[in-house]
Amino acid sequence: MCIILQEYRYVVQIGNEKHIFRIEELVSGNAIWKEKFRLQIPAAFDREAKTFYGRSATEVAKLGADFLAHRELES
C-alpha cells in the first residue's frame, strides 16, 4: 500500500508562544481520513492529543489555533 502526502507548515503565534503546525494533505492512497487535510496536535502536560480534519489547510490551521488559544485562556 502506498500513501502520498503533501505537507504544509504554518507558524502560529498564540500569546507568547510560537507553534509550528504540520498539516498533511492526502494526495492519494487508502488512508481513512474524515477530510482531505489533517493536523495532529500532540499531547502536553496540560492537554490531550487532538487531530483536526478539514477541507483546506487553512481551515485546519484555524481549528488548531482556536483549540490552542482556548486552552491558553483556561490556564
C-alpha positions as CSV (number, residue, x, y, z in Angstrom):
1,M,0.0,0.0,0.0
2,C,1.3,3.5,-0.9
3,I,0.1,6.7,0.5
4,I,1.2,10.1,-0.9
5,L,1.0,13.1,1.4
6,Q,1.8,16.7,0.8
7,E,2.9,18.8,3.8
8,Y,2.1,22.4,4.7
9,R,3.7,24.3,7.6
10,Y,2.1,27.2,9.4
11,V,3.7,29.2,12.2
12,V,1.1,30.3,14.7
13,Q,1.7,32.9,17.5
14,I,-0.6,32.3,20.5
15,G,0.2,34.6,23.4
16,N,3.9,34.4,24.0
17,E,4.4,31.0,22.3
18,K,5.0,30.1,18.7
19,H,3.6,26.8,17.4
20,I,4.5,25.1,14.1
21,F,1.6,23.2,12.6
22,R,2.5,20.4,10.2
23,I,-0.7,19.9,8.1
24,E,-0.9,16.9,5.8
25,E,-2.9,16.6,2.6
26,L,-3.9,13.2,1.5
27,V,-3.0,13.3,-2.2
28,S,-3.6,9.6,-2.9
29,G,-3.8,6.3,-1.1
30,N,-6.2,4.3,1.0
31,A,-5.9,6.1,4.4
32,I,-9.2,6.6,6.1
33,W,-9.4,10.3,6.9
34,K,-12.6,12.3,7.5
35,E,-11.5,15.0,5.2
36,K,-8.5,15.7,2.8
37,F,-6.4,17.7,5.3
38,R,-5.4,16.8,8.8
39,L,-3.4,18.4,11.7
40,Q,-2.3,16.3,14.7
41,I,-1.5,18.2,17.9
42,P,0.5,16.1,20.3
43,A,-0.4,15.7,24.0
44,A,1.2,18.0,26.5
45,F,1.2,18.0,30.3
46,D,-2.0,20.2,30.3
47,R,-3.9,18.9,27.2
48,E,-4.7,15.7,25.4
49,A,-3.7,14.9,21.9
50,K,-6.1,16.1,19.2
51,T,-6.5,15.6,15.5
52,F,-8.3,18.0,13.3
53,Y,-9.6,17.3,9.8
54,G,-10.9,19.8,7.2
55,R,-11.3,20.7,3.5
56,S,-8.3,23.0,3.3
57,A,-5.0,23.5,5.0
58,T,-6.1,27.0,6.2
59,E,-9.3,25.6,7.7
60,V,-7.4,23.0,9.7
61,A,-4.8,25.6,10.8
62,K,-7.6,27.8,12.2
63,L,-9.1,24.9,14.1
64,G,-5.8,24.1,15.6
65,A,-5.1,27.7,16.6
66,D,-8.5,28.1,18.1
67,F,-8.0,24.9,20.1
68,L,-4.6,26.0,21.5
69,A,-5.8,29.6,22.2
70,H,-8.8,28.3,24.1
71,R,-6.5,26.0,26.2
72,E,-4.3,29.0,26.9
73,L,-7.2,31.1,28.1
74,E,-8.2,28.4,30.6
75,S,-4.7,28.4,32.2
